[in-house]
């Protein structure tokens, strides 16, 4: 998700990154690292909480927005950790949770904390929809016929297996992508 925060002209700046697998060298070579090299990196929630979040003045703590770009089987637990720490603005990925019980509990916890939670549309920040739309227009022009059907093949992302069934994991992304391209409304 780093590239969306690296774009110029947006009213935000990344204040910190929590990622146990991101080395300073890899971050420095990333789009976000090149755009905002001063961004502090934390290897764990605890390190972020103790070394960054709790050292902020209360009014700055109240303005922090945390985006949790994780696999769906990890989002619920992490969202609760950040809510319990005092974060009051969350951006969550699709799908947000693994089941209705988690959704009901997370919704209840957000309301109890008087927090705000939004679901991110990753495609909004990407050039990918524009590229796909261009390719679809080219295919339709070559065929001299409109596109009437879309087939979707589900596969593992970067070879990683997810606990979520593919349809649940990928369908919201596919629908958002088709909407961003302009094929569906």
LOVEXDREN-236490 format. One line per 5 residues: number of its first residue (from 1); their letters; for each residue z negated, y, x of N, C-alpha, C. Coordinates in pm, 1 decimal, padded with zeros to 6 digits. Layout:
# LOVEXDREN-236490
NUM) A) Z Y X Z Y X Z Y X; ...
This chain:
# LOVEXDREN-236490
1) XXXXX) 00000.0 -00121.7 00081.2 00000.0 00000.0 00000.0 00000.0 00126.4 00084.4; -00017.2 00111.9 00213.4 -00025.2 00228.1 00300.8 00088.8 00327.3 00288.4; 00215.6 00280.7 00278.5 00325.5 00377.7 00272.8 00315.9 00476.7 00157.2; 00260.4 00434.6 00042.4 00252.4 00529.7 -00068.1 00156.3 00643.8 -00035.7; 00055.2 00616.6 00045.3 -00039.7 00721.6 00082.2 00007.1 00802.7 00201.8
6) XXXXX) 00109.4 00755.2 00270.2 00161.0 00827.3 00386.6 00263.2 00933.6 00348.4; 00312.1 00928.4 00223.7 00414.2 01024.1 00181.0 00357.2 01165.4 00178.4; 00438.1 01258.5 00221.4 00397.4 01399.2 00221.6 00410.7 01458.2 00081.1; 00328.3 01557.4 00052.6 00339.6 01627.6 -00073.9 00250.6 01573.3 -00184.8; 00180.2 01463.7 -00160.2 00089.5 01412.6 -00261.9 -00048.4 01475.1 -00243.8
11) XXXXX) -00125.3 01489.7 -00350.1 -00254.0 01560.6 -00340.5 -00369.3 01473.6 -00291.4; -00341.0 01373.3 -00209.5 -00447.7 01286.3 -00161.8 -00429.4 01257.2 -00013.9; -00536.1 01209.1 00044.4 -00531.7 01162.4 00182.7 -00627.2 01044.2 00191.3; -00587.8 00944.6 00265.1 -00673.9 00828.6 00282.8 -00793.4 00871.5 00366.1; -00913.2 00842.4 00317.3 -01034.9 00879.9 00387.7 -01083.0 00767.4 00479.1
16) XXXXX) -01053.3 00642.4 00443.8 -01097.7 00527.5 00523.2 -01021.8 00403.7 00476.9; -01013.4 00305.0 00564.5 -00950.2 00177.6 00532.7 -01049.8 00066.1 00564.8; -01067.6 -00025.8 00469.0 -01151.1 -00143.6 00489.9 -01057.9 -00264.1 00492.9; -01050.3 -00329.2 00608.7 -00963.9 -00446.1 00621.7 -01011.1 -00529.8 00740.0; -01064.8 -00648.4 00712.8 -01116.1 -00731.4 00823.4 -01007.2 -00785.3 00915.0
21) XXXXX) -00881.1 -00779.3 00873.0 -00773.5 -00834.9 00954.3 -00687.8 -00728.0 01023.0; -00717.3 -00602.1 01002.2 -00634.7 -00494.3 01055.7 -00694.1 -00441.0 01186.1; -00623.4 -00462.2 01295.7 -00668.6 -00411.0 01424.9 -00625.5 -00265.1 01438.8; -00693.5 -00189.4 01524.4 -00650.6 -00050.8 01547.0 -00505.0 -00041.3 01594.2; -00460.5 -00135.1 01676.2 -00321.5 -00133.8 01722.6 -00221.9 -00154.3 01610.8
26) XXXXX) -00250.5 -00251.2 01523.3 -00161.3 -00275.8 01409.4 -00161.6 -00156.1 01315.2; -00278.8 -00095.8 01295.4 -00284.8 00021.7 01208.5 -00203.8 00136.0 01268.7; -00218.5 00159.1 01399.1 -00146.1 00268.3 01465.3 00005.1 00251.8 01451.8; 00052.7 00128.9 01444.8 00196.8 00102.7 01433.2 00245.6 00105.2 01288.5; 00154.9 00111.8 01192.5 00192.4 00109.2 01051.1 00240.6 00246.2 01004.3
31) XXXXX) 00303.7 00249.6 00888.2 00350.1 00376.5 00830.3 00231.6 00470.4 00809.1; 00123.9 00420.0 00750.6 00006.7 00503.8 00726.3 -00058.2 00545.6 00857.4; -00067.8 00453.6 00952.8 -00128.3 00484.9 01081.8 -00053.4 00592.6 01158.0; 00079.0 00592.1 01147.2 00158.4 00697.7 01212.1 00142.0 00831.2 01140.0; 00128.5 00827.6 01007.4 00115.7 00951.2 00929.1 -00025.4 01008.4 00934.2
36) XXXXX) -00126.2 00921.1 00938.0 -00265.4 00965.4 00936.1 -00346.4 00888.1 01040.5; -00317.6 00909.9 01169.8 -00380.9 00830.5 01275.6 -00532.3 00848.2 01286.2; -00584.7 00955.8 01231.4 -00728.8 00981.3 01239.3 -00810.1 00901.4 01136.8; -00744.2 00826.4 01050.7 -00811.5 00751.0 00945.4 -00904.6 00646.4 01006.1; -01033.6 00649.3 00971.0 -01125.0 00548.0 01025.5 -01101.6 00410.3 00962.2
41) XXXXX) -01112.0 00307.9 01045.1 -01096.5 00168.5 01000.5 -01232.6 00100.7 01000.6; -01256.7 00018.9 00898.1 -01381.6 -00056.4 00889.7 -01349.5 -00203.5 00868.0; -01416.1 -00292.9 00941.6 -01385.5 -00435.7 00930.9 -01450.1 -00504.5 00811.0; -01537.1 -00433.3 00739.1 -01605.8 -00496.4 00625.7 -01652.7 -00390.4 00527.3; -01682.6 -00436.1 00406.5 -01741.2 -00349.0 00304.9 -01871.9 -00289.0 00357.2
46) XXXXX) -01954.3 -00372.6 00419.4 -02084.6 -00327.3 00468.8 -02069.9 -00216.0 00572.2; -01975.4 -00233.2 00664.2 -01953.7 -00130.2 00765.9 -01906.3 00000.1 00701.3; -01814.6 -00009.6 00605.2 -01767.6 00108.9 00533.1 -01884.2 00175.3 00459.6; -01961.9 00094.4 00387.2 -02072.6 00145.7 00306.8 -02174.7 00218.6 00393.1; -02219.8 00153.8 00501.5 -02327.2 00209.7 00584.3 -02280.0 00322.8 00675.8
51) XXXXX) -02161.3 00308.3 00733.0 -02114.2 00405.3 00832.9 -02032.4 00519.6 00774.4; -01986.1 00503.4 00651.1 -01902.9 00607.5 00591.8 -01958.9 00655.7 00457.4; -01956.5 00568.8 00357.4 -01986.4 00609.5 00220.5 -02126.1 00670.0 00206.1; -02227.7 00605.4 00259.8 -02364.4 00653.9 00242.6 -02392.5 00780.3 00324.0; -02306.6 00813.0 00417.2 -02324.3 00934.7 00497.5 -02258.1 01056.2 00433.2
56) XXXXX) -02183.9 01034.0 00324.5 -02121.4 01145.2 00253.8 -02224.8 01218.9 00169.9; -02204.3 01346.9 00151.6 -02288.2 01423.5 00059.2 -02265.1 01367.2 -00081.0; -02366.0 01371.5 -00167.7 -02351.3 01313.9 -00301.7 -02228.0 01363.6 -00377.4; -02194.7 01492.1 -00364.2 -02077.7 01542.6 -00437.4 -01947.3 01484.5 -00382.0; -01942.3 01455.6 -00252.0 -01823.1 01390.9 -00194.5 -01818.0 01243.1 -00231.6
61) XXXXX) -01933.0 01179.7 -00233.9 -01938.9 01039.0 -00276.1 -01885.5 01024.6 -00418.2; -01919.7 01118.8 -00504.6 -01877.1 01112.2 -00644.6 -01726.2 01129.6 -00659.5; -01661.3 01190.0 -00559.0 -01516.7 01213.8 -00566.9 -01433.3 01104.5 -00500.2; -01496.8 01008.0 -00436.9 -01422.5 00902.7 -00368.0 -01350.2 00812.7 -00468.4; -01227.0 00779.8 -00436.7 -01147.7 00686.4 -00516.4 -01117.4 00568.0 -00426.4
66) XXXXX) -01147.6 00448.5 -00474.1 -01124.2 00327.6 -00395.6 -01014.6 00245.4 -00461.5; -00911.6 00215.2 -00383.8 -00806.5 00125.3 -00431.5 -00832.6 -00012.3 -00372.0; -00825.0 -00113.9 -00457.1 -00853.5 -00251.4 -00415.6 -00723.8 -00332.7 -00424.9; -00641.8 -00331.5 -00319.9 -00512.9 -00401.3 -00323.9 -00525.6 -00545.7 -00274.6; -00592.1 -00628.3 -00351.8 -00616.7 -00766.8 -00311.4 -00553.6 -00865.1 -00408.4
71) XXXXX) -00554.7 -00993.1 -00366.6 -00510.0 -01099.8 -00455.3 -00601.4 -01102.0 -00577.7; -00548.7 -01140.4 -00694.1 -00627.4 -01133.0 -00816.8 -00757.6 -01212.1 -00812.6; -00762.5 -01320.8 -00739.1 -00886.5 -01398.7 -00735.9 -00997.8 -01329.3 -00657.2; -00967.3 -01219.1 -00588.9 -01068.2 -01145.2 -00511.7 -01107.6 -01011.6 -00573.6; -01026.5 -00960.7 -00664.6 -01045.9 -00825.3 -00716.3 -01177.9 -00809.3 -00791.7
76) XXXXX) -01208.3 -00902.2 -00880.0 -01328.3 -00890.8 -00964.3 -01454.3 -00870.3 -00879.9; -01475.6 -00958.8 -00784.3 -01595.9 -00951.8 -00700.2 -01600.7 -00821.1 -00620.4; -01486.4 -00781.3 -00564.3 -01484.1 -00658.8 -00485.0 -01503.9 -00534.7 -00572.0; -01444.3 -00533.6 -00689.1 -01463.4 -00419.6 -00779.1 -01611.3 -00402.5 -00813.5; -01679.5 -00513.2 -00839.9 -01822.4 -00505.3 -00870.6 -01902.2 -00454.3 -00751.1
81) XXXXX) -01866.0 -00496.5 -00629.8 -01935.5 -00448.4 -00508.8 -01924.3 -00297.2 -00497.4; -01804.4 -00244.8 -00517.2 -01785.4 -00099.9 -00503.2 -01854.5 -00024.3 -00616.8; -01850.1 -00077.8 -00738.1 -01923.1 -00015.1 -00848.5 -02073.1 -00012.8 -00819.6; -02126.7 -00125.8 -00774.5 -02269.6 -00134.0 -00743.1 -02309.3 -00039.2 -00630.3; -02216.0 -00010.1 -00540.5 -02242.5 00081.7 -00429.8 -02242.1 00227.6 -00474.5
86) XXXXX) -02187.7 00253.8 -00593.5 -02185.3 00390.2 -00644.2 -02047.6 00452.5 -00654.5; -01943.1 00377.2 -00625.5 -01807.8 00428.9 -00641.4 -01781.0 00444.8 -00790.6; -01723.8 00558.1 -00829.8 -01702.2 00584.6 -00971.0 -01555.8 00597.1 -01010.1; -01465.0 00576.5 -00917.1 -01321.6 00575.8 -00944.8 -01258.6 00458.6 -00870.6; -01196.6 00368.3 -00945.9 -01130.9 00251.1 -00887.4 -00984.5 00247.8 -00928.4
91) XXXXX) -00900.0 00204.5 -00836.6 -00760.8 00173.2 -00866.7 -00745.4 00024.3 -00840.0; -00704.9 -00048.3 -00942.9 -00697.5 -00193.8 -00935.6 -00554.2 -00241.8 -00948.1; -00522.1 -00356.3 -00887.6 -00385.6 -00409.7 -00896.7 -00365.4 -00490.9 -01023.6; -00240.6 -00530.1 -01047.5 -00209.0 -00621.0 -01158.4 -00186.7 -00759.2 -01100.0; -00231.7 -00865.2 -01160.2 -00332.2 -00868.5 -01266.7 -00469.4 -00832.2 -01210.9
96) XXXXX) -00549.4 -00770.0 -01293.5 -00678.7 -00717.9 -01249.8 -00778.6 -00829.3 -01223.8; -00782.5 -00928.3 -01309.8 -00880.5 -01036.7 -01298.6 -00815.1 -01170.0 -01330.5; -00894.3 -01275.8 -01321.1 -00840.9 -01411.2 -01339.1 -00850.0 -01461.8 -01482.6; -00940.4 -01402.4 -01563.2 -00958.0 -01454.8 -01698.1 -01022.0 -01348.9 -01788.0; -01031.1 -01381.5 -01916.8 -01085.3 -01285.9 -02015.0 -01233.4 -01256.8 -01992.1
101) XXXXX) -01309.6 -01355.0 -01946.1 -01452.3 -01335.0 -01920.9 -01472.1 -01229.2 -01813.0; -01396.1 -01239.9 -01703.7 -01405.3 -01139.9 -01597.4 -01361.1 -01003.1 -01646.9; -01256.5 -00999.6 -01727.2 -01209.0 -00872.8 -01780.5 -01315.8 -00806.9 -01867.4; -01377.5 -00884.0 -01954.5 -01482.2 -00829.0 -02041.6 -01599.7 -00777.7 -01958.8; -01640.5 -00855.1 -01858.9 -01753.7 -00814.6 -01775.8 -01719.3 -00691.4 -01692.5
106) XXXXX) -01602.1 -00689.4 -01631.6 -01564.0 -00573.9 -01550.3 -01553.1 -00448.7 -01637.4; -01495.7 -00461.3 -01754.9 -01485.7 -00348.0 -01847.0 -01624.7 -00295.8 -01882.8; -01715.2 -00388.1 -01913.5 -01853.8 -00350.1 -01946.9 -01921.0 -00278.7 -01829.8; -01900.7 -00331.3 -01708.4 -01964.2 -00273.4 -01589.6 -01906.7 -00135.1 -01556.8; -01778.4 -00116.9 -01577.2 -01716.9 00014.2 -01555.8 -01777.2 00114.7 -01654.5
111) XXXXX) -01790.4 00073.2 -01780.6 -01848.1 00162.2 -01881.8 -01994.5 00194.1 -01851.4; -02073.0 00093.0 -01813.2 -02214.0 00115.0 -01780.2 -02231.3 00210.9 -01662.4; -02143.1 00199.9 -01565.8 -02149.9 00285.6 -01447.3 -02092.4 00424.6 -01473.5; -02035.4 00443.0 -01593.6 -01965.5 00567.7 -01626.3 -01856.9 00595.7 -01521.9; -01789.8 00488.9 -01485.4 -01682.9 00496.2 -01385.7 -01547.6 00502.9 -01455.9
116) XXXXX) -01445.2 00522.9 -01375.2 -01307.5 00521.2 -01424.5 -01232.6 00415.4 -01345.0; -01150.8 00338.8 -01414.9 -01070.2 00236.2 -01349.1 -00926.8 00249.2 -01399.4; -00833.9 00248.6 -01306.4 -00691.8 00255.6 -01340.2 -00622.3 00135.5 -01278.3; -00513.3 00093.8 -01341.8 -00432.5 -00015.3 -01288.8 -00309.5 00046.1 -01223.8; -00286.8 00010.6 -01097.5 -00178.8 00069.9 -01019.3 -00043.8 00008.5 -01052.2
121) XXXXX) 00057.3 00089.0 -01042.5 00194.9 00044.0 -01051.7 00255.5 00059.7 -00912.9; 00254.7 -00047.4 -00836.5 00301.5 -00040.4 -00699.3 00447.4 00003.0 -00690.3; 00528.3 -00031.8 -00787.9 00670.6 -00001.1 -00781.0 00697.3 00147.8 -00793.3; 00606.0 00221.9 -00850.9 00624.6 00365.8 -00866.3 00642.4 00433.2 -00731.0; 00574.8 00381.1 -00627.6 00575.2 00443.6 -00496.1 00681.0 00385.6 -00402.3
126) XXXXX) 00755.1 00287.8 -00448.5 00845.6 00213.8 -00361.8 00991.6 00255.4 -00381.2; 01069.7 00240.6 -00275.6 01214.8 00259.3 -00284.8 01282.7 00134.1 -00336.5; 01208.9 00024.7 -00346.3 01264.2 -00103.4 -00386.2 01336.1 -00098.1 -00521.7; 01279.6 -00036.2 -00626.6 01352.3 -00028.9 -00754.9 01486.9 00042.1 -00742.2; 01492.1 00148.9 -00664.3 01617.8 00221.4 -00645.0 01721.8 00132.3 -00577.7
131) XXXXX) 01678.6 00054.4 -00478.6 01770.0 -00035.6 -00407.6 01819.6 -00145.9 -00501.1; 01729.4 -00203.6 -00579.0 01770.0 -00309.0 -00672.8 01865.7 -00252.7 -00778.0; 01834.4 -00134.1 -00831.3 01922.9 -00072.8 -00931.1 02062.0 -00050.2 -00872.7; 02069.8 -00005.1 -00749.4 02198.4 00015.3 -00683.7 02276.2 -00116.0 -00673.5; 02206.4 -00224.1 -00633.8 02271.2 -00354.6 -00619.9 02316.9 -00408.6 -00755.2
136) XXXXX) 02237.8 -00388.1 -00858.2 02275.1 -00434.1 -00992.6 02398.0 -00358.0 -01042.1; 02398.5 -00226.7 -01019.3 02516.5 -00147.5 -01059.0 02641.3 -00195.4 -00985.7; 02625.4 -00227.6 -00858.8 02739.5 -00276.0 -00779.6 02790.2 -00410.3 -00832.4; 02697.6 -00502.2 -00863.0 02737.1 -00633.4 -00916.9 02805.6 -00615.7 -01051.7; 02749.1 -00531.6 -01137.5 02809.1 -00508.1 -01269.4 02947.3 -00445.4 -01254.9
141) XXXXX) 02965.0 -00353.5 -01160.3 03095.2 -00290.0 -01139.3 03197.6 -00391.4 -01089.3; 03155.1 -00479.4 -00998.9 03245.9 -00582.0 -00947.0 03290.2 -00678.1 -01057.1; 03199.3 -00706.5 -01147.9 03231.0 -00796.7 -01259.4 03296.9 -00724.2 -01375.3; 03289.2 -00593.7 -01374.1 03339.3 -00511.1 -01484.7 03274.4 -00552.7 -01616.8; 03145.2 -00585.5 -01608.4 03071.2 -00627.4 -01727.2 02924.1 -00586.5 -01710.8
146) XXXXX) 02857.0 -00553.3 -01821.3 02715.3 -00516.6 -01812.1 02627.6 -00638.9 -01782.5; 02511.0 -00613.6 -01726.8 02413.8 -00719.1 -01701.7 02346.5 -00754.3 -01834.0; 02350.5 -00880.6 -01872.3 02295.5 -00921.9 -02000.9 02173.9 -01012.5 -01987.1; 02149.6 -01066.8 -01870.1 02041.8 -01163.1 -01854.8 01980.2 -01148.7 -01716.1; 01847.2 -01163.6 -01710.5 01775.4 -01160.8 -01583.7 01701.7 -01292.9 -01570.4
151) XXXXX) 01721.3 -01361.3 -01459.0 01647.3 -01483.7 -01429.4 01552.3 -01453.1 -01315.5; 01429.9 -01503.9 -01327.7 01327.2 -01478.5 -01227.8 01280.6 -01611.1 -01170.7; 01281.3 -01619.8 -01038.3 01231.6 -01739.6 -00971.8 01099.5 -01703.3 -00904.9; 00993.9 -01772.2 -00942.3 00862.7 -01744.5 -00885.0 00846.9 -01821.4 -00754.8; 00791.0 -01756.6 -00655.2 00765.7 -01823.1 -00527.4 00638.4 -01765.8 -00467.8
156) XXXXX) 00595.4 -01825.9 -00358.6 00475.6 -01778.3 -00289.7 00509.5 -01652.0 -00212.3; 00416.8 -01555.3 -00213.1 00436.0 -01431.9 -00139.4 00395.8 -01454.2 00005.7; 00487.1 -01432.7 00097.0 00462.0 -01450.7 00240.0 00405.1 -01589.1 00271.2; 00441.4 -01688.9 00189.9 00394.8 -01824.4 00215.0 00252.1 -01850.0 00171.5; 00186.7 -01752.8 00108.4 00047.1 -01768.5 00067.8 00039.4 -01828.8 -00071.8
161) XXXXX) -00051.3 -01921.7 -00089.2 -00073.3 -01979.1 -00221.7 -00181.2 -01897.4 -00292.2; -00161.9 -01872.9 -00420.7 -00259.9 -01800.6 -00500.7 -00321.1 -01894.9 -00602.7; -00443.7 -01866.1 -00641.7 -00510.2 -01947.5 -00742.9 -00458.4 -01915.6 -00882.7; -00393.1 -01800.6 -00898.9 -00340.5 -01758.8 -01028.9 -00206.5 -01827.6 -01054.2; -00185.3 -01878.6 -01175.2 -00053.6 -01935.9 -01204.8 00055.1 -01830.6 -01182.4
166) XXXXX) 00172.0 -01869.5 -01128.9 00275.6 -01771.0 -01096.9 00311.6 -01678.1 -01211.6; 00322.5 -01729.5 -01332.2 00362.0 -01640.7 -01442.4 00260.3 -01528.3 -01461.0; 00132.7 -01558.6 -01453.8 00029.6 -01456.7 -01469.0 00032.3 -01360.8 -01350.7; 00054.0 -01414.5 -01233.5 00052.2 -01332.8 -01113.8 00172.9 -01240.2 -01105.7; 00290.4 -01290.8 -01136.8 00413.4 -01216.7 -01112.1 00469.6 -01142.1 -01232.9
171) XXXXX) 00443.4 -01188.7 -01353.9 00505.9 -01128.9 -01471.1 00480.3 -00978.7 -01484.1; 00357.5 -00930.3 -01467.1 00338.2 -00784.5 -01478.4 00420.7 -00707.1 -01376.0; 00433.8 -00761.8 -01255.4 00512.7 -00695.3 -01152.4 00660.7 -00694.9 -01188.5; 00708.0 -00806.9 -01238.9 00848.7 -00816.9 -01276.3 00879.8 -00718.6 -01389.0; 00793.3 -00711.9 -01490.1 00816.1 -00618.8 -01600.8 00814.3 -00474.2 -01552.3
176) XXXXX) 00719.8 -00441.0 -01466.0 00714.0 -00305.2 -01412.2 00837.8 -00274.7 -01329.5; 00882.4 -00371.0 -01250.1 01001.0 -00352.4 -01168.2 01124.6 -00332.1 -01256.8; 01139.1 -00414.7 -01360.0 01254.3 -00398.9 -01450.8 01249.8 -00263.5 -01521.7; 01130.2 -00218.2 -01555.1 01115.9 -00086.2 -01618.2 01150.4 00024.6 -01518.6; 01102.2 00011.9 -01395.2 01130.8 00113.8 -01292.9 01279.8 00122.6 -01262.2
181) XXXXX) 01347.8 00009.0 -01269.3 01492.0 00006.0 -01244.7 01567.2 00067.9 -01362.5; 01507.0 00059.3 -01481.7 01571.5 00113.2 -01600.9 01641.1 00008.2 -01685.2; 01612.4 -00121.2 -01656.4 01675.7 -00227.6 -01734.3 01602.9 -00256.0 -01865.2; 01474.8 -00225.0 -01871.8 01396.7 -00242.1 -01994.3 01312.4 -00117.8 -02013.6; 01269.9 -00094.0 -02137.9 01179.4 00019.9 -02160.3 01049.6 -00028.9 -02219.4
